[in-house]
Amino acid sequence: MGVAIGPGLTALTRILRSLRSTVQVPAKERTTAFVAEMFLDTTCVKANIHFPVDWVLLRDGVESLMQSVELIRTHGLRSRMCEPQVFITRINRLSMQMTHTRRKKDGRKERKRVLREMKAVVTVVRAHAQRYHTLLDENWQATDWTRPQAEQVLNRLQSIIEALPAAVKQAHDRIIGERQVANDEKLLSLFEPDIHVIVRGKAGAEVEFGNLLVLGEQSDGLIIDWELFKEEVPADVRLVRPSVERVESGLQLTLKSLVADRGFDNKTNVKWLEERGTFAGLCPRDPRALREAMKDERFAQAQRRRAQTEGRIAIFKNEFLGRPMRAEGFANRALQVSWGVLTHDLWVIAEKLREQRKIREQKLRQAA
C-alpha cells in the first residue's frame, strides 16, 4: 500500500479488515463492496516550490543563505562582511531586471548580462556562507544554541551551498549557452531534491513538478492502494501488476476486476490479468478496439464508473493533502499521503454508517 509507509501499512490493513464487519453490506453486494473491483489512476502530488525558473533558483539560494548567515550573526558569531540584507536587496533588484528583459528589443542580450551579474553575486554569497558554516561548526559553544540546534542551521547552509553550483551551471547552459537541459537532469528546487518533471499533457497542466502518485479505489470510494514514487516516474503500464499484488497480499483478498484508462493498457497487462481470472477493464489505446470493447455491457459500465475516479483523486488531493501539500522532504510527503489515505477512508466509512443509520431510523418511523 505504498513504499514509505512502514508500520502504518500493517495498522491500516487491520483497520480496513475490522471495518468490513462494521459496515453492513447486503449479501448480494458484498462481492463488489470489498475489493472485487479496483479503479486505478495516477496523478502528480505537486511540490510546494516556486515555478522552477533558472534565475529564480539563484535568487532563492542567495536569500536562504543570507537569512541563515543573519541568524548566525544575531546569535553572536560574526565575520567581516557587509550586512546580509545588502546581498538580498541586490539579488532581488537583478531578479526584477531579469523579469523586464522580455519587454526589451535586445532582451536576449540583456538576459545574459543580468545573469552574469547574478552569478557574481552568487559566488560572493556562497563564499560568505561557507565561511560562516565553518565558523559556526567550530565555535557553536559561543552561541546560546545546543549542538543539535546548531546542526539544523549547518545542514540548511550545507544543502544550499552544495546545490548552488548545479543551479548556476543550469542557468548558464540555458540562458547564456542557449542549450536545452534534459528533464531528468534539471534541478527544480534547491530545497526539494526528490521531485521530477511529470508530463501530464492536460489543459492548463502540460507539465507538473512533484512526485507521481498511483491510487486505486473500490467501487464504493475506499482507497485500497497507493504508492508515491521518489526516484523515477514510471510509465503507467508498469504499475498494473505491482498494484494488484499489493492489494491482494495486503488485504488477503482476490481482485475480480481492474479498470483503468488507456495509459495502463498493453497486451502484456491484458494477458496477465486474463490468465489469473481478473477482468481486464483497461481502456484500449486503439480507437477501433475501444469501439468494439464498448459493445460489452460490463466493460462499458466499468468505463463509465471509471470517470468518477478523477473526482476521487481531486477530493483526496484538495481536501486531504492540502493545496499545496505543506510537507517538506519526500519522507514527510509520503507519510502525509499515508495519513491522508487513512483519514479519507475513515471519512468514507463514516458517511456509509451515517447513511445506514438514517435508513434504520426511517424504517423505525414507518413501522411506528
TORFI-504988 format. One record per residue (C-alpha): residue number from 1; residue in three letters; z, y, x. Coordinates in steps of 0.2 Angstrom, whole numbers. Example, Ala and Ser with C-alpha at 12.3 -4.5 7.8 and 13.67 -1.06 7.14 Angstrom:
TORFI-504988
+-----+-----+-------+-------+-------+
|   n | res |     w |     v |     u |
+-----+-----+-------+-------+-------+
|   1 | ALA |    39 |   -22 |    62 |
|   2 | SER |    36 |    -5 |    68 |
+-----+-----+-------+-------+-------+
//
This chain:
TORFI-504988
+-----+-----+-------+-------+-------+
|   n | res |     w |     v |     u |
+-----+-----+-------+-------+-------+
|   1 | MET |     0 |     0 |     0 |
|   2 | GLY |    -4 |    12 |    14 |
|   3 | VAL |    -2 |    12 |    33 |
|   4 | ALA |    13 |    24 |    36 |
|   5 | ILE |    25 |    19 |    23 |
|   6 | GLY |    37 |     7 |    32 |
|   7 | PRO |    52 |     1 |    22 |
|   8 | GLY |    46 |    11 |     7 |
|   9 | LEU |    32 |    -2 |     4 |
|  10 | THR |    44 |   -16 |     0 |
|  11 | ALA |    55 |    -4 |   -10 |
|  12 | LEU |    41 |     2 |   -21 |
|  13 | THR |    34 |   -16 |   -23 |
|  14 | ARG |    51 |   -21 |   -30 |
|  15 | ILE |    52 |    -6 |   -42 |
|  16 | LEU |    35 |   -10 |   -49 |
|  17 | ARG |    39 |   -28 |   -52 |
|  18 | SER |    55 |   -24 |   -60 |
|  19 | LEU |    47 |   -11 |   -71 |
|  20 | ARG |    35 |   -24 |   -78 |
|  21 | SER |    49 |   -31 |   -88 |
|  22 | THR |    55 |   -14 |   -94 |
|  23 | VAL |    38 |    -8 |  -101 |
|  24 | GLN |    35 |   -19 |  -117 |
|  25 | VAL |    17 |   -23 |  -117 |
|  26 | PRO |     8 |   -33 |  -132 |
|  27 | ALA |     4 |   -51 |  -126 |
|  28 | LYS |   -15 |   -48 |  -129 |
|  29 | GLU |   -15 |   -33 |  -117 |
|  30 | ARG |    -4 |   -40 |  -103 |
|  31 | THR |   -19 |   -46 |   -93 |
|  32 | THR |   -26 |   -28 |   -92 |
|  33 | ALA |   -10 |   -19 |   -91 |
|  34 | PHE |    -4 |   -26 |   -74 |
|  35 | VAL |   -17 |   -26 |   -60 |
|  36 | ALA |   -30 |   -36 |   -70 |
|  37 | GLU |   -42 |   -21 |   -66 |
|  38 | MET |   -42 |    -8 |   -52 |
|  39 | PHE |   -52 |     8 |   -51 |
|  40 | LEU |   -55 |    13 |   -33 |
|  41 | ASP |   -60 |    30 |   -26 |
|  42 | THR |   -57 |    41 |   -11 |
|  43 | THR |   -53 |    59 |    -9 |
|  44 | CYS |   -48 |    71 |     5 |
|  45 | VAL |   -30 |    77 |     7 |
|  46 | LYS |   -33 |    94 |    14 |
|  47 | ALA |   -23 |   100 |    29 |
|  48 | ASN |   -13 |   117 |    27 |
|  49 | ILE |   -23 |   126 |    40 |
|  50 | HIS |   -34 |   141 |    42 |
|  51 | PHE |   -53 |   138 |    40 |
|  52 | PRO |   -57 |   132 |    57 |
|  53 | VAL |   -67 |   146 |    64 |
|  54 | ASP |   -68 |   146 |    83 |
|  55 | TRP |   -61 |   163 |    87 |
|  56 | VAL |   -48 |   161 |    73 |
|  57 | LEU |   -41 |   146 |    84 |
|  58 | LEU |   -39 |   158 |    98 |
|  59 | ARG |   -30 |   171 |    88 |
|  60 | ASP |   -18 |   158 |    81 |
|  61 | GLY |   -14 |   152 |    98 |
|  62 | VAL |   -10 |   169 |   105 |
|  63 | GLU |     1 |   173 |    90 |
|  64 | SER |    10 |   157 |    91 |
|  65 | LEU |    13 |   158 |   110 |
|  66 | MET |    19 |   176 |   110 |
|  67 | GLN |    30 |   173 |    95 |
|  68 | SER |    38 |   159 |   105 |
|  69 | VAL |    40 |   170 |   120 |
|  70 | GLU |    48 |   184 |   110 |
|  71 | LEU |    60 |   171 |   103 |
|  72 | ILE |    65 |   166 |   121 |
|  73 | ARG |    67 |   184 |   126 |
|  74 | THR |    79 |   188 |   111 |
|  75 | HIS |    90 |   174 |   117 |
|  76 | GLY |    92 |   181 |   134 |
|  77 | LEU |    79 |   174 |   146 |
|  78 | ARG |    66 |   187 |   152 |
|  79 | SER |    52 |   188 |   165 |
|  80 | ARG |    41 |   203 |   169 |
|  81 | MET |    28 |   206 |   156 |
|  82 | CYS |    24 |   219 |   143 |
|  83 | GLU |    30 |   216 |   125 |
|  84 | PRO |    23 |   201 |   117 |
|  85 | GLN |    18 |   211 |   102 |
|  86 | VAL |     5 |   220 |   113 |
|  87 | PHE |    -5 |   204 |   115 |
|  88 | ILE |    -3 |   200 |    97 |
|  89 | THR |   -10 |   218 |    92 |
|  90 | ARG |   -24 |   216 |   105 |
|  91 | ILE |   -30 |   199 |    99 |
|  92 | ASN |   -29 |   205 |    80 |
|  93 | ARG |   -40 |   220 |    85 |
|  94 | LEU |   -53 |   209 |    93 |
|  95 | SER |   -52 |   197 |    78 |
|  96 | MET |   -57 |   212 |    67 |
|  97 | GLN |   -71 |   217 |    78 |
|  98 | MET |   -77 |   199 |    78 |
|  99 | THR |   -77 |   199 |    59 |
| 100 | HIS |   -88 |   215 |    58 |
| 101 | THR |  -101 |   209 |    71 |
| 102 | ARG |  -111 |   201 |    57 |
| 103 | ARG |  -115 |   218 |    50 |
| 104 | LYS |  -122 |   225 |    66 |
| 105 | LYS |  -140 |   224 |    71 |
| 106 | ASP |  -136 |   216 |    88 |
| 107 | GLY |  -122 |   205 |    80 |
| 108 | ARG |  -126 |   190 |    91 |
| 109 | LYS |  -124 |   200 |   107 |
| 110 | GLU |  -108 |   209 |   101 |
| 111 | ARG |  -100 |   192 |    96 |
| 112 | LYS |  -102 |   186 |   114 |
| 113 | ARG |   -95 |   202 |   121 |
| 114 | VAL |   -80 |   201 |   109 |
| 115 | LEU |   -77 |   183 |   113 |
| 116 | ARG |   -77 |   186 |   132 |
| 117 | GLU |   -63 |   199 |   129 |
| 118 | MET |   -53 |   187 |   118 |
| 119 | LYS |   -55 |   173 |   132 |
| 120 | ALA |   -47 |   186 |   144 |
| 121 | VAL |   -33 |   189 |   133 |
| 122 | VAL |   -30 |   170 |   130 |
| 123 | THR |   -30 |   167 |   149 |
| 124 | VAL |   -16 |   180 |   152 |
| 125 | VAL |    -6 |   175 |   137 |
| 126 | ARG |    -7 |   156 |   142 |
| 127 | ALA |    -1 |   161 |   159 |
| 128 | HIS |    14 |   170 |   152 |
| 129 | ALA |    18 |   156 |   140 |
| 130 | GLN |    18 |   143 |   154 |
| 131 | ARG |    30 |   154 |   165 |
| 132 | TYR |    42 |   156 |   150 |
| 133 | HIS |    41 |   137 |   147 |
| 134 | THR |    46 |   134 |   165 |
| 135 | LEU |    60 |   147 |   163 |
| 136 | LEU |    67 |   140 |   148 |
| 137 | ASP |    66 |   122 |   154 |
| 138 | GLU |    76 |   126 |   170 |
| 139 | ASN |    88 |   139 |   163 |
| 140 | TRP |    91 |   134 |   145 |
| 141 | GLN |   110 |   134 |   148 |
| 142 | ALA |   109 |   153 |   150 |
| 143 | THR |   105 |   154 |   131 |
| 144 | ASP |   115 |   150 |   116 |
| 145 | TRP |   104 |   135 |   112 |
| 146 | THR |   108 |   117 |   114 |
| 147 | ARG |    96 |   107 |   124 |
| 148 | PRO |    88 |    99 |   108 |
| 149 | GLN |    86 |   117 |   101 |
| 150 | ALA |    78 |   122 |   117 |
| 151 | GLU |    67 |   107 |   116 |
| 152 | GLN |    60 |   112 |   100 |
| 153 | VAL |    53 |   129 |   107 |
| 154 | LEU |    47 |   120 |   123 |
| 155 | ASN |    37 |   107 |   113 |
| 156 | ARG |    30 |   121 |   102 |
| 157 | LEU |    24 |   130 |   118 |
| 158 | GLN |    18 |   115 |   127 |
| 159 | SER |     7 |   109 |   112 |
| 160 | ILE |    -2 |   126 |   111 |
| 161 | ILE |    -3 |   128 |   130 |
| 162 | GLU |   -12 |   111 |   131 |
| 163 | ALA |   -24 |   114 |   116 |
| 164 | LEU |   -30 |   131 |   120 |
| 165 | PRO |   -42 |   126 |   134 |
| 166 | ALA |   -51 |   115 |   122 |
| 167 | ALA |   -52 |   129 |   109 |
| 168 | VAL |   -59 |   141 |   122 |
| 169 | LYS |   -72 |   129 |   128 |
| 170 | GLN |   -77 |   125 |   110 |
| 171 | ALA |   -79 |   144 |   106 |
| 172 | HIS |   -89 |   147 |   122 |
| 173 | ASP |  -101 |   132 |   118 |
| 174 | ARG |  -104 |   138 |   100 |
| 175 | ILE |  -104 |   157 |   102 |
| 176 | ILE |  -110 |   160 |   120 |
| 177 | GLY |  -119 |   144 |   124 |
| 178 | GLU |  -126 |   143 |   106 |
| 179 | ARG |  -123 |   124 |   106 |
| 180 | GLN |  -118 |   113 |    92 |
| 181 | VAL |  -102 |   103 |    93 |
| 182 | ALA |  -101 |    85 |    85 |
| 183 | ASN |   -89 |    84 |    71 |
| 184 | ASP |   -79 |    70 |    80 |
| 185 | GLU |   -77 |    82 |    95 |
| 186 | LYS |   -72 |    98 |    85 |
| 187 | LEU |   -55 |   105 |    87 |
| 188 | LEU |   -50 |   110 |    69 |
| 189 | SER |   -32 |   116 |    72 |
| 190 | LEU |   -20 |   119 |    86 |
| 191 | PHE |    -6 |   113 |    75 |
| 192 | GLU |   -13 |    98 |    66 |
| 193 | PRO |   -22 |    87 |    79 |
| 194 | ASP |   -24 |    72 |    67 |
| 195 | ILE |   -37 |    79 |    55 |
| 196 | HIS |   -55 |    77 |    53 |
| 197 | VAL |   -71 |    85 |    45 |
| 198 | ILE |   -74 |    75 |    29 |
| 199 | VAL |   -91 |    77 |    22 |
| 200 | ARG |   -90 |    76 |     3 |
| 201 | GLY |  -106 |    84 |    -2 |
| 202 | LYS |   -99 |    91 |   -18 |
| 203 | ALA |  -102 |   108 |   -26 |
| 204 | GLY |   -90 |   120 |   -18 |
| 205 | ALA |   -84 |   107 |    -6 |
| 206 | GLU |   -98 |   102 |     5 |
| 207 | VAL |   -85 |    98 |    19 |
| 208 | GLU |   -66 |    97 |    19 |
| 209 | PHE |   -54 |    97 |    33 |
| 210 | GLY |   -40 |    84 |    32 |
| 211 | ASN |   -37 |    66 |    31 |
| 212 | LEU |   -46 |    53 |    20 |
| 213 | LEU |   -35 |    45 |     6 |
| 214 | VAL |   -41 |    30 |    -4 |
| 215 | LEU |   -32 |    27 |   -21 |
| 216 | GLY |   -33 |    13 |   -33 |
| 217 | GLU |   -26 |    14 |   -51 |
| 218 | GLN |   -24 |     2 |   -65 |
| 219 | SER |   -32 |     5 |   -82 |
| 220 | ASP |   -15 |    12 |   -88 |
| 221 | GLY |   -15 |    25 |   -74 |
| 222 | LEU |    -2 |    17 |   -62 |
| 223 | ILE |    -7 |    20 |   -44 |
| 224 | ILE |    -6 |     2 |   -36 |
| 225 | ASP |   -15 |     5 |   -19 |
| 226 | TRP |   -16 |    19 |    -7 |
| 227 | GLU |   -20 |    22 |    12 |
| 228 | LEU |   -20 |    38 |    21 |
| 229 | PHE |   -31 |    37 |    37 |
| 230 | LYS |   -26 |    45 |    53 |
| 231 | GLU |   -38 |    40 |    67 |
| 232 | GLU |   -55 |    39 |    58 |
| 233 | VAL |   -65 |    42 |    42 |
| 234 | PRO |   -72 |    25 |    37 |
| 235 | ALA |   -86 |    23 |    26 |
| 236 | ASP |   -81 |    18 |     8 |
| 237 | VAL |   -89 |     1 |     9 |
| 238 | ARG |   -77 |    -4 |    22 |
| 239 | LEU |   -62 |     0 |    11 |
| 240 | VAL |   -65 |   -13 |    -3 |
| 241 | ARG |   -59 |   -29 |     5 |
| 242 | PRO |   -43 |   -21 |    13 |
| 243 | SER |   -38 |   -13 |    -4 |
| 244 | VAL |   -40 |   -29 |   -14 |
| 245 | GLU |   -30 |   -39 |    -1 |
| 246 | ARG |   -16 |   -26 |     0 |
| 247 | VAL |   -14 |   -26 |   -19 |
| 248 | GLU |   -14 |   -45 |   -21 |
| 249 | SER |    -2 |   -48 |    -6 |
| 250 | GLY |    10 |   -33 |   -11 |
| 251 | LEU |    11 |   -37 |   -29 |
| 252 | GLN |     8 |   -55 |   -28 |
| 253 | LEU |    -5 |   -54 |   -42 |
| 254 | THR |   -23 |   -59 |   -44 |
| 255 | LEU |   -36 |   -45 |   -46 |
| 256 | LYS |   -48 |   -49 |   -60 |
| 257 | SER |   -59 |   -34 |   -59 |
| 258 | LEU |   -63 |   -20 |   -46 |
| 259 | VAL |   -73 |    -4 |   -52 |
| 260 | ALA |   -79 |     9 |   -40 |
| 261 | ASP |   -93 |    22 |   -38 |
| 262 | ARG |  -109 |    19 |   -28 |
| 263 | GLY |  -101 |    24 |   -11 |
| 264 | PHE |   -92 |     7 |   -11 |
| 265 | ASP |  -107 |    -4 |   -16 |
| 266 | ASN |  -116 |   -15 |    -4 |
| 267 | LYS |  -122 |   -33 |    -5 |
| 268 | THR |  -108 |   -40 |     6 |
| 269 | ASN |   -94 |   -32 |    -5 |
| 270 | VAL |  -103 |   -38 |   -21 |
| 271 | LYS |  -105 |   -56 |   -14 |
| 272 | TRP |   -87 |   -57 |    -8 |
| 273 | LEU |   -80 |   -51 |   -25 |
| 274 | GLU |   -90 |   -63 |   -35 |
| 275 | GLU |   -86 |   -78 |   -24 |
| 276 | ARG |   -67 |   -75 |   -26 |
| 277 | GLY |   -69 |   -73 |   -45 |
| 278 | THR |   -67 |   -55 |   -46 |
| 279 | PHE |   -78 |   -45 |   -57 |
| 280 | ALA |   -88 |   -33 |   -46 |
| 281 | GLY |   -89 |   -17 |   -56 |
| 282 | LEU |   -97 |    -7 |   -41 |
| 283 | CYS |  -110 |     6 |   -46 |
| 284 | PRO |  -126 |     1 |   -39 |
| 285 | ARG |  -135 |    13 |   -27 |
| 286 | ASP |  -152 |     9 |   -33 |
| 287 | PRO |  -155 |    19 |   -50 |
| 288 | ARG |  -166 |     5 |   -57 |
| 289 | ALA |  -152 |    -8 |   -53 |
| 290 | LEU |  -140 |     4 |   -61 |
| 291 | ARG |  -150 |     5 |   -77 |
| 292 | GLU |  -151 |   -14 |   -78 |
| 293 | ALA |  -132 |   -16 |   -75 |
| 294 | MET |  -128 |    -4 |   -89 |
| 295 | LYS |  -135 |   -16 |  -101 |
| 296 | ASP |  -120 |   -27 |   -98 |
| 297 | GLU |  -107 |   -20 |  -110 |
| 298 | ARG |   -92 |   -25 |   -99 |
| 299 | PHE |  -100 |   -16 |   -84 |
| 300 | ALA |  -104 |     0 |   -95 |
| 301 | GLN |   -87 |     1 |  -102 |
| 302 | ALA |   -79 |    -1 |   -84 |
| 303 | GLN |   -90 |    13 |   -78 |
| 304 | ARG |   -86 |    25 |   -92 |
| 305 | ARG |   -67 |    22 |   -89 |
| 306 | ARG |   -70 |    25 |   -70 |
| 307 | ALA |   -74 |    43 |   -74 |
| 308 | GLN |   -55 |    45 |   -78 |
| 309 | THR |   -51 |    41 |   -60 |
| 310 | GLU |   -57 |    58 |   -54 |
| 311 | GLY |   -45 |    66 |   -66 |
| 312 | ARG |   -31 |    54 |   -60 |
| 313 | ILE |   -34 |    60 |   -42 |
| 314 | ALA |   -34 |    78 |   -47 |
| 315 | ILE |   -17 |    76 |   -56 |
| 316 | PHE |   -10 |    67 |   -41 |
| 317 | LYS |   -16 |    79 |   -28 |
| 318 | ASN |   -12 |    95 |   -38 |
| 319 | GLU |     4 |    90 |   -46 |
| 320 | PHE |    12 |    78 |   -34 |
| 321 | LEU |     6 |    83 |   -17 |
| 322 | GLY |     5 |   101 |   -19 |
| 323 | ARG |    -9 |   114 |   -17 |
| 324 | PRO |    -9 |   114 |    -2 |
| 325 | MET |     2 |   100 |     4 |
| 326 | ARG |    15 |   108 |    15 |
| 327 | ALA |    20 |    93 |    26 |
| 328 | GLU |    16 |    96 |    44 |
| 329 | GLY |    10 |    81 |    55 |
| 330 | PHE |     2 |    65 |    50 |
| 331 | ALA |    18 |    55 |    49 |
| 332 | ASN |    25 |    68 |    37 |
| 333 | ARG |     9 |    69 |    26 |
| 334 | ALA |     8 |    50 |    25 |
| 335 | LEU |    27 |    50 |    19 |
| 336 | GLN |    24 |    63 |     6 |
| 337 | VAL |     9 |    53 |    -1 |
| 338 | SER |    20 |    38 |    -2 |
| 339 | TRP |    34 |    48 |   -11 |
| 340 | GLY |    20 |    56 |   -22 |
| 341 | VAL |    14 |    39 |   -27 |
| 342 | LEU |    32 |    33 |   -32 |
| 343 | THR |    35 |    49 |   -42 |
| 344 | HIS |    18 |    48 |   -51 |
| 345 | ASP |    21 |    30 |   -56 |
| 346 | LEU |    38 |    33 |   -62 |
| 347 | TRP |    32 |    48 |   -72 |
| 348 | VAL |    18 |    37 |   -80 |
| 349 | ILE |    30 |    23 |   -84 |
| 350 | ALA |    42 |    36 |   -92 |
| 351 | GLU |    28 |    43 |  -103 |
| 352 | LYS |    25 |    25 |  -109 |
| 353 | LEU |    43 |    22 |  -113 |
| 354 | ARG |    44 |    38 |  -122 |
| 355 | GLU |    29 |    33 |  -132 |
| 356 | GLN |    36 |    16 |  -136 |
| 357 | ARG |    52 |    24 |  -142 |
| 358 | LYS |    43 |    36 |  -154 |
| 359 | ILE |    34 |    21 |  -161 |
| 360 | ARG |    50 |    12 |  -164 |
| 361 | GLU |    58 |    27 |  -172 |
| 362 | GLN |    43 |    29 |  -183 |
| 363 | LYS |    44 |    11 |  -189 |
| 364 | LEU |    63 |    13 |  -192 |
| 365 | ARG |    60 |    28 |  -203 |
| 366 | GLN |    46 |    19 |  -213 |
| 367 | ALA |    57 |     4 |  -215 |
| 368 | ALA |    71 |    15 |  -222 |
+-----+-----+-------+-------+-------+
//
